[in-house]
Amino acid sequence: MEFAIQDWHWLVFGMLLVMAEIFIPSFTIFWFGLGAVIVAALLWLVPDFAFSGQLVVWALSSSLFTLLWFRFFRPLMIDRTKAGIAREAISGECGQVIKAPTPDGRGLVRFTTPLLGDDEWHFICDAPVAVGDRVCVKDISGNTLIVEKR
């Protein structure tokens, strides 16, 4: 009797890897588990898929998921504002207006060195400002800087 890997083997393996993520919080094992679930679905659709092909699909899908997570999705989830944590650190920093505020929108200011992880910030200013003007940070409100014209 010959042993053959079935689709449910991959499904159980994938679920075990996903559950292992609870105990090892690195958020990388999850993607290998998801790759195993992809192989289970592929094996369910194509039952005579070779084991070497299954391993290749698992390795490629796991690598692709991991790459997509660390390269594209994880950076989008980083809190770049740090509002209230480093208010004193950004107070007085000056930048250049690259988009003037409109009556229904905020302006955009660029700093030469990143402030709290970003070099471009939306801003509010009491005085009228134009593109190219220099403004300095007075305060921060959520994701928006409160600035004054220099």
PALOKE-81886 format. One record per atom (N, C-alpha, C, CB): residue in three letters; atom name; x, y, z. Coordinates in steps of 0.001 Angstrom, whole numbers, plus 500000, padded with zeros to 6 digits. Glycine has a CB too. Layout:
BEGIN
- ALA_CA_X_Y_Z
...
END
This chain:
BEGIN
- MET_N_500843_498820_500000
- MET_CA_500000_500000_500000
- MET_C_500890_501246_500000
- MET_CB_499040_499997_501223
- GLU_N_500591_502116_499099
- GLU_CA_501399_503321_498926
- GLU_C_500703_504508_499606
- GLU_CB_501637_503613_497413
- PHE_N_501496_505295_500317
- PHE_CA_500961_506477_500999
- PHE_C_501001_507667_500050
- PHE_CB_501762_506784_502299
- ALA_N_499902_508370_499954
- ALA_CA_499831_509564_499105
- ALA_C_499295_510729_499939
- ALA_CB_498924_509311_497847
- ILE_N_499915_511868_499778
- ILE_CA_499465_513086_500467
- ILE_C_498129_513508_499865
- ILE_CB_500528_514243_500348
- GLN_N_497154_513696_500722
- GLN_CA_495804_514093_500293
- GLN_C_495609_515583_500575
- GLN_CB_494705_513241_501024
- ASP_N_494538_516125_500026
- ASP_CA_494272_517547_500226
- ASP_C_494034_517877_501700
- ASP_CB_493067_517977_499396
- TRP_N_493398_516978_502434
- TRP_CA_493121_517263_503839
- TRP_C_494400_517269_504680
- TRP_CB_492137_516238_504397
- HIS_N_495434_516543_504229
- HIS_CA_496715_516601_504935
- HIS_C_497265_518033_504900
- HIS_CB_497736_515607_504304
- TRP_N_497239_518636_503731
- TRP_CA_497719_520009_503580
- TRP_C_496842_520974_504372
- TRP_CB_497748_520410_502094
- LEU_N_495529_520717_504378
- LEU_CA_494615_521593_505110
- LEU_C_494907_521541_506612
- LEU_CB_493149_521195_504834
- VAL_N_495104_520349_507150
- VAL_CA_495425_520206_508573
- VAL_C_496780_520847_508876
- VAL_CB_495431_518711_508985
- PHE_N_497757_520608_508005
- PHE_CA_499081_521207_508178
- PHE_C_498978_522737_508193
- PHE_CB_500038_520742_507051
- GLY_N_498211_523283_507262
- GLY_CA_498025_524737_507208
- GLY_C_497344_525277_508450
- GLY_CB_497219_525116_505986
- MET_N_496311_524580_508922
- MET_CA_495615_525042_510124
- MET_C_496521_524957_511346
- MET_CB_494341_524218_510354
- LEU_N_497349_523919_511424
- LEU_CA_498301_523818_512541
- LEU_C_499310_524965_512519
- LEU_CB_499043_522472_512491
- LEU_N_499785_525324_511337
- LEU_CA_500719_526446_511237
- LEU_C_500050_527763_511619
- LEU_CB_501285_526541_509819
- VAL_N_498815_527952_511177
- VAL_CA_498094_529181_511528
- VAL_C_497851_529234_513032
- VAL_CB_496749_529268_510763
- MET_N_497499_528100_513626
- MET_CA_497294_528074_515081
- MET_C_498612_528257_515835
- MET_CB_496632_526755_515502
- ALA_N_499721_527806_515276
- ALA_CA_501020_527994_515925
- ALA_C_501362_529475_516032
- ALA_CB_502122_527251_515152
- GLU_N_500788_530275_515175
- GLU_CA_501031_531710_515213
- GLU_C_500545_532320_516526
- GLU_CB_500346_532393_514032
- ILE_N_499587_531668_517174
- ILE_CA_499101_532151_518468
- ILE_C_500216_532100_519512
- ILE_CB_497888_531318_518937
- PHE_N_501036_531046_519443
- PHE_CA_502081_530842_520444
- PHE_C_503413_531462_520047
- PHE_CB_502268_529373_520691
- ILE_N_503616_531677_518760
- ILE_CA_504854_532290_518262
- ILE_C_504449_533531_517467
- ILE_CB_505700_531277_517369
- PRO_N_504291_534668_518132
- PRO_CA_503714_535853_517474
- PRO_C_504690_536602_516559
- PRO_CB_503204_536801_518520
- SER_N_505154_535966_515518
- SER_CA_506048_536643_514581
- SER_C_505315_537077_513321
- SER_CB_507211_535737_514216
- PHE_N_504124_536560_513120
- PHE_CA_503285_536804_511957
- PHE_C_503988_536421_510655
- PHE_CB_502873_538264_511912
- THR_N_504818_535382_510704
- THR_CA_505392_534811_509485
- THR_C_504917_533384_509293
- THR_CB_506925_534857_509531
- ILE_N_504735_532645_510370
- ILE_CA_504256_531270_510250
- ILE_C_502868_531249_509629
- ILE_CB_504238_530577_511623
- PHE_N_502088_532285_509888
- PHE_CA_500739_532395_509340
- PHE_C_500753_532255_507818
- PHE_CB_500108_533733_509742
- TRP_N_501716_532887_507166
- TRP_CA_501761_532885_505706
- TRP_C_502130_531509_505157
- TRP_CB_502756_533928_505209
- PHE_N_502939_530750_505905
- PHE_CA_503246_529383_505490
- PHE_C_502012_528497_505636
- PHE_CB_504419_528813_506316
- GLY_N_501222_528740_506673
- GLY_CA_499963_528019_506834
- GLY_C_498985_528348_505727
- GLY_CB_499342_528336_508175
- LEU_N_498928_529613_505348
- LEU_CA_498050_530019_504252
- LEU_C_498510_529394_502933
- LEU_CB_498014_531555_504131
- GLY_N_499822_529273_502746
- GLY_CA_500347_528593_501563
- GLY_C_499930_527139_501528
- GLY_CB_501859_528696_501519
- ALA_N_499913_526473_502693
- ALA_CA_499481_525080_502758
- ALA_C_497993_524954_502423
- ALA_CB_499764_524498_504153
- VAL_N_497188_525916_502843
- VAL_CA_495765_525904_502509
- VAL_C_495584_526084_500994
- VAL_CB_495009_527022_503288
- ILE_N_496410_526902_500378
- ILE_CA_496359_527067_498915
- ILE_C_496676_525745_498225
- ILE_CB_497352_528167_498448
- VAL_N_497685_525036_498716
- VAL_CA_498026_523734_498135
- VAL_C_496878_522751_498335
- VAL_CB_499325_523177_498761
- ALA_N_496214_522786_499493
- ALA_CA_495067_521908_499744
- ALA_C_493961_522183_498729
- ALA_CB_494534_522102_501186
- ALA_N_493699_523456_498464
- ALA_CA_492668_523801_497475
- ALA_C_493076_523348_496073
- ALA_CB_492405_525320_497481
- LEU_N_494331_523527_495734
- LEU_CA_494831_523093_494427
- LEU_C_494757_521577_494290
- LEU_CB_496274_523571_494219
- LEU_N_495119_520865_495349
- LEU_CA_495078_519407_495330
- LEU_C_493645_518886_495293
- LEU_CB_495804_518846_496545
- TRP_N_492723_519644_495867
- TRP_CA_491310_519271_495798
- TRP_C_490796_519406_494364
- TRP_CB_490469_520146_496756
- LEU_N_491288_520452_493658
- LEU_CA_490881_520648_492263
- LEU_C_491586_519682_491312
- LEU_CB_491163_522080_491835
- VAL_N_492862_519406_491567
- VAL_CA_493671_518525_490714
- VAL_C_494218_517401_491603
- VAL_CB_494849_519323_489997
- PRO_N_493458_516304_491796
- PRO_CA_493860_515263_492749
- PRO_C_495158_514529_492408
- PRO_CB_492772_514269_492859
- ASP_N_495560_514480_491155
- ASP_CA_496770_513736_490790
- ASP_C_497988_514648_490626
- ASP_CB_496535_512965_489500
- PHE_N_497990_515787_491319
- PHE_CA_499103_516731_491269
- PHE_C_500307_516116_491983
- PHE_CB_498710_518099_491917
- ALA_N_501468_516141_491373
- ALA_CA_502675_515512_491919
- ALA_C_503101_516174_493229
- ALA_CB_503821_515584_490899
- PHE_N_503687_515371_494129
- PHE_CA_504115_515881_495437
- PHE_C_505194_516943_495302
- PHE_CB_504624_514740_496309
- SER_N_506112_516765_494358
- SER_CA_507154_517781_494161
- SER_C_506529_519103_493714
- SER_CB_508196_517301_493119
- GLY_N_505509_519044_492889
- GLY_CA_504787_520251_492473
- GLY_C_504064_520894_493639
- GLY_CB_503793_519924_491368
- GLN_N_503533_520051_494546
- GLN_CA_502857_520575_495730
- GLN_C_503834_521362_496604
- GLN_CB_502220_519428_496538
- LEU_N_505026_520795_496764
- LEU_CA_506038_521483_497567
- LEU_C_506464_522803_496937
- LEU_CB_507254_520588_497757
- VAL_N_506589_522803_495608
- VAL_CA_506967_524038_494913
- VAL_C_505874_525090_495070
- VAL_CB_507233_523763_493415
- VAL_N_504601_524686_494894
- VAL_CA_503487_525633_495046
- VAL_C_503437_526158_496476
- VAL_CB_502140_524962_494672
- TRP_N_503669_525276_497452
- TRP_CA_503661_525711_498853
- TRP_C_504784_526712_499119
- TRP_CB_503801_524498_499795
- ALA_N_505964_526409_498643
- ALA_CA_507103_527310_498871
- ALA_C_506881_528658_498181
- ALA_CB_508411_526665_498363
- LEU_N_506419_528624_496943
- LEU_CA_506207_529879_496203
- LEU_C_505070_530704_496792
- LEU_CB_505915_529582_494734
- SER_N_503950_530052_497112
- SER_CA_502827_530817_497661
- SER_C_503162_531365_499045
- SER_CB_501568_529942_497734
- SER_N_503847_530579_499865
- SER_CA_504238_531069_501192
- SER_C_505200_532243_501076
- SER_CB_504882_529941_502014
- SER_N_506153_532130_500173
- SER_CA_507109_533228_499965
- SER_C_506416_534466_499431
- SER_CB_508217_532800_499000
- LEU_N_505493_534272_498502
- LEU_CA_504762_535404_497932
- LEU_C_503916_536107_498993
- LEU_CB_503870_534935_496775
- PHE_N_503195_535332_499797
- PHE_CA_502395_535932_500871
- PHE_C_503279_536689_501857
- PHE_CB_501590_534850_501611
- THR_N_504400_536096_502232
- THR_CA_505310_536738_503174
- THR_C_505881_538029_502591
- THR_CB_506445_535782_503554
- LEU_N_506291_537976_501328
- LEU_CA_506815_539163_500662
- LEU_C_505762_540261_500589
- LEU_CB_507307_538813_499259
- LEU_N_504544_539913_500179
- LEU_CA_503478_540909_500094
- LEU_C_503195_541527_501457
- LEU_CB_502205_540279_499529
- TRP_N_503208_540718_502509
- TRP_CA_502938_541232_503843
- TRP_C_504006_542236_504269
- TRP_CB_502860_540084_504849
- PHE_N_505269_541822_504211
- PHE_CA_506329_542678_504733
- PHE_C_506644_543853_503822
- PHE_CB_507573_541870_504954
- ARG_N_506425_543713_502525
- ARG_CA_506785_544766_501585
- ARG_C_505673_545803_501414
- ARG_CB_507127_544160_500245
- PHE_N_504411_545351_501360
- PHE_CA_503330_546265_501000
- PHE_C_502315_546511_502110
- PHE_CB_502621_545739_499810
- PHE_N_501805_545461_502734
- PHE_CA_500694_545647_503657
- PHE_C_501117_546085_505054
- PHE_CB_499920_544383_503755
- ARG_N_502185_545542_505585
- ARG_CA_502634_545926_506918
- ARG_C_503024_547400_507005
- ARG_CB_503804_545068_507329
- PRO_N_503739_547947_506018
- PRO_CA_504047_549388_506111
- PRO_C_502804_550280_506112
- PRO_CB_504941_549792_504959
- LEU_N_501719_549826_505506
- LEU_CA_500491_550625_505496
- LEU_C_499831_550663_506871
- LEU_CB_499511_550071_504466
- MET_N_500143_549687_507707
- MET_CA_499507_549595_509009
- MET_C_500291_550290_510113
- MET_CB_499309_548162_509366
- ILE_N_501460_550809_509815
- ILE_CA_502287_551468_510819
- ILE_C_501689_552826_511162
- ILE_CB_503743_551623_510321
- ASP_N_501548_553087_512437
- ASP_CA_501045_554382_512896
- ASP_C_502167_555397_512781
- ASP_CB_500511_554301_514364
- ARG_N_502039_556291_511807
- ARG_CA_503109_557254_511556
- ARG_C_502939_558530_512344
- ARG_CB_503179_557576_510095
- THR_N_501819_558711_512997
- THR_CA_501595_559997_513647
- THR_C_502260_560090_515007
- THR_CB_500124_560247_513792
- LYS_N_502134_559087_515823
- LYS_CA_502638_559109_517195
- LYS_C_502132_560353_517923
- LYS_CB_504182_559068_517209
- ALA_N_500874_560723_517630
- ALA_CA_500288_561936_518186
- ALA_C_500312_561907_519706
- ALA_CB_498859_562115_517688
- GLY_N_500796_562972_520296
- GLY_CA_500845_563116_521734
- GLY_C_502097_562536_522364
- GLY_CB_499657_562482_522333
- ILE_N_502806_561661_521668
- ILE_CA_503989_561028_522246
- ILE_C_505191_561949_522129
- ILE_CB_504278_559685_521559
- ALA_N_505369_562552_520987
- ALA_CA_506560_563360_520765
- ALA_C_506203_564775_520323
- ALA_CB_507455_562701_519727
- ARG_N_505185_565317_520925
- ARG_CA_504737_566662_520559
- ARG_C_505852_567689_520716
- ARG_CB_503537_567068_521407
- GLU_N_506606_567561_521785
- GLU_CA_507686_568513_522026
- GLU_C_508808_568358_520998
- GLU_CB_508242_568333_523440
- ALA_N_508987_567156_520478
- ALA_CA_510069_566906_519525
- ALA_C_509820_567584_518182
- ALA_CB_510246_565411_519319
- ILE_N_508552_567745_517799
- ILE_CA_508279_568341_516489
- ILE_C_507945_569822_516570
- ILE_CB_507145_567611_515821
- SER_N_507681_570310_517746
- SER_CA_507341_571717_517910
- SER_C_508507_572595_517461
- SER_CB_506970_572020_519376
- GLY_N_508223_573541_516587
- GLY_CA_509240_574453_516089
- GLY_C_509911_574013_514795
- GLY_CB_510270_574638_517124
- GLU_N_509693_572779_514347
- GLU_CA_510280_572312_513084
- GLU_C_509637_573070_511925
- GLU_CB_510088_570768_512909
- CYS_N_510457_573424_510932
- CYS_CA_509967_574214_509801
- CYS_C_510060_573411_508505
- CYS_CB_510763_575528_509673
- GLY_N_509088_573639_507649
- GLY_CA_509057_572976_506357
- GLY_C_508520_573900_505289
- GLY_CB_508221_571714_506424
- GLN_N_508438_573384_504065
- GLN_CA_508001_574183_502927
- GLN_C_506637_573694_502449
- GLN_CB_509038_574119_501780
- VAL_N_505761_574629_502168
- VAL_CA_504424_574305_501675
- VAL_C_504538_573799_500238
- VAL_CB_503477_575547_501756
- ILE_N_504003_572605_499981
- ILE_CA_504014_572071_498607
- ILE_C_502613_572034_498008
- ILE_CB_504621_570663_498586
- LYS_N_501599_572223_498873
- LYS_CA_500228_572352_498387
- LYS_C_499518_573304_499329
- LYS_CB_499494_570956_498310
- ALA_N_499047_574396_498774
- ALA_CA_498384_575410_499597
- ALA_C_497016_574902_500044
- ALA_CB_498239_576744_498817
- PRO_N_496614_575291_501249
- PRO_CA_495285_574868_501714
- PRO_C_494187_575571_500923
- PRO_CB_495119_575159_503220
- THR_N_493086_574877_500762
- THR_CA_491908_575434_500096
- THR_C_490812_575593_501145
- THR_CB_491429_574518_498903
- PRO_N_489745_576322_500822
- PRO_CA_488676_576478_501821
- PRO_C_488068_575139_502271
- PRO_CB_487576_577364_501257
- ASP_N_488087_574147_501403
- ASP_CA_487492_572863_501774
- ASP_C_488525_571753_501988
- ASP_CB_486514_572435_500711
- GLY_N_489812_572101_502046
- GLY_CA_490843_571084_502236
- GLY_C_492061_571611_502954
- GLY_CB_491255_570517_500916
- ARG_N_492885_570717_503374
- ARG_CA_494108_571077_504082
- ARG_C_495265_571213_503107
- ARG_CB_494438_570037_505157
- GLY_N_496299_571885_503559
- GLY_CA_497501_572018_502755
- GLY_C_498457_570870_503040
- GLY_CB_498183_573361_503022
- LEU_N_499562_570852_502294
- LEU_CA_500566_569812_502471
- LEU_C_501925_570482_502617
- LEU_CB_500558_568805_501277
- VAL_N_502668_570089_503654
- VAL_CA_503977_570653_503927
- VAL_C_505000_569527_503884
- VAL_CB_504002_571387_505301
- ARG_N_506196_569828_503357
- ARG_CA_507281_568850_503295
- ARG_C_508439_569330_504149
- ARG_CB_507740_568617_501834
- PHE_N_509000_568392_504912
- PHE_CA_510137_568671_505776
- PHE_C_511384_568029_505187
- PHE_CB_509880_568159_507214
- THR_N_512547_568624_505446
- THR_CA_513793_568071_504912
- THR_C_514153_566764_505602
- THR_CB_514934_569076_505068
- THR_N_513828_566638_506879
- THR_CA_514014_565373_507588
- THR_C_512646_564916_508092
- THR_CB_515042_565522_508777
- PRO_N_512380_563620_508046
- PRO_CA_511056_563129_508460
- PRO_C_510731_563473_509913
- PRO_CB_510977_561622_508267
- LEU_N_509497_563883_510132
- LEU_CA_508980_564128_511475
- LEU_C_508077_562958_511833
- LEU_CB_508208_565497_511562
- LEU_N_508400_562267_512899
- LEU_CA_507608_561138_513369
- LEU_C_507354_560125_512252
- LEU_CB_506283_561629_513941
- GLY_N_508361_559909_511416
- GLY_CA_508278_558868_510404
- GLY_C_507783_559286_509041
- GLY_CB_507426_557823_510887
- ASP_N_507450_560536_508833
- ASP_CA_506961_560969_507520
- ASP_C_507505_562358_507213
- ASP_CB_505403_560968_507473
- ASP_N_507818_562589_505933
- ASP_CA_508364_563894_505572
- ASP_C_507312_564820_504967
- ASP_CB_509508_563721_504601
- GLU_N_506118_564322_504692
- GLU_CA_505023_565161_504193
- GLU_C_503830_565029_505128
- GLU_CB_504628_564767_502737
- TRP_N_503271_566176_505512
- TRP_CA_502148_566208_506438
- TRP_C_501085_567181_505948
- TRP_CB_502620_566596_507846
- HIS_N_499835_566851_506233
- HIS_CA_498739_567799_506008
- HIS_C_498791_568816_507139
- HIS_CB_497329_567073_505947
- PHE_N_498391_570049_506816
- PHE_CA_498476_571080_507851
- PHE_C_497300_572031_507780
- PHE_CB_499778_571857_507724
- ILE_N_497128_572741_508919
- ILE_CA_496151_573825_509049
- ILE_C_496933_575045_509492
- ILE_CB_494986_573470_510072
- CYS_N_496602_576199_508893
- CYS_CA_497284_577444_509257
- CYS_C_496252_578563_509337
- CYS_CB_498408_577797_508228
- ASP_N_496400_579424_510347
- ASP_CA_495478_580550_510506
- ASP_C_495723_581630_509463
- ASP_CB_495606_581143_511903
- ALA_N_496977_581850_509089
- ALA_CA_497329_582882_508111
- ALA_C_497309_582266_506700
- ALA_CB_498738_583500_508433
- PRO_N_497031_583066_505704
- PRO_CA_497070_582537_504337
- PRO_C_498513_582212_503928
- PRO_CB_496445_583552_503345
- VAL_N_498698_581066_503302
- VAL_CA_500018_580644_502843
- VAL_C_499918_580207_501383
- VAL_CB_500580_579490_503732
- ALA_N_501053_580305_500684
- ALA_CA_501106_579908_499271
- ALA_C_502180_578826_499119
- ALA_CB_501412_581148_498336
- VAL_N_502172_578175_497984
- VAL_CA_503183_577160_497688
- VAL_C_504565_577811_497736
- VAL_CB_502926_576497_496293
- GLY_N_505492_577189_498432
- GLY_CA_506850_577711_498570
- GLY_C_507095_578441_499874
- GLY_CB_507150_578626_497440
- ASP_N_506042_578838_500593
- ASP_CA_506202_579513_501878
- ASP_C_506772_578551_502919
- ASP_CB_504854_580086_502359
- ARG_N_507480_579114_503893
- ARG_CA_508015_578320_505006
- ARG_C_507034_578428_506167
- ARG_CB_509457_578808_505430
- VAL_N_506737_577294_506799
- VAL_CA_505854_577261_507960
- VAL_C_506525_576453_509059
- VAL_CB_504464_576659_507597
- CYS_N_506197_576779_510316
- CYS_CA_506759_576075_511469
- CYS_C_505634_575434_512275
- CYS_CB_507587_577042_512360
- VAL_N_505928_574289_512829
- VAL_CA_504933_573520_513570
- VAL_C_504695_574144_514947
- VAL_CB_505383_572051_513714
- LYS_N_503410_574368_515261
- LYS_CA_503016_574826_516585
- LYS_C_502492_573667_517422
- LYS_CB_501957_575923_516480
- ASP_N_501696_572795_516786
- ASP_CA_501038_571718_517513
- ASP_C_500663_570618_516524
- ASP_CB_499780_572239_518273
- ILE_N_500142_569535_517042
- ILE_CA_499685_568435_516201
- ILE_C_498297_568039_516686
- ILE_CB_500680_567215_516245
- SER_N_497410_567776_515734
- SER_CA_496047_567375_516054
- SER_C_495717_566149_515213
- SER_CB_495027_568539_515794
- GLY_N_495827_564972_515811
- GLY_CA_495579_563723_515071
- GLY_C_496632_563518_514011
- GLY_CB_494187_563732_514429
- ASN_N_496203_563510_512738
- ASN_CA_497117_563343_511613
- ASN_C_497442_564662_510934
- ASN_CB_496529_562385_510606
- THR_N_497087_565761_511558
- THR_CA_497252_567068_510941
- THR_C_498102_567967_511827
- THR_CB_495888_567717_510673
- LEU_N_499030_568692_511192
- LEU_CA_499853_569640_511921
- LEU_C_499171_570996_511956
- LEU_CB_501246_569751_511291
- ILE_N_499349_571695_513039
- ILE_CA_498894_573089_513147
- ILE_C_500164_573922_513055
- ILE_CB_498076_573374_514510
- VAL_N_500227_574759_512016
- VAL_CA_501454_575498_511731
- VAL_C_501208_577001_511740
- VAL_CB_502029_575071_510385
- GLU_N_502323_577754_511769
- GLU_CA_502252_579191_511623
- GLU_C_503250_579610_510551
- GLU_CB_502535_579911_512974
- LYS_N_502888_580651_509820
- LYS_CA_503745_581138_508751
- LYS_C_505000_581743_509349
- LYS_CB_503008_582167_507874
- ARG_N_506132_581468_508738
- ARG_CA_507417_581961_509217
- ARG_C_507734_583307_508688
- ARG_CB_508502_581028_508858
END
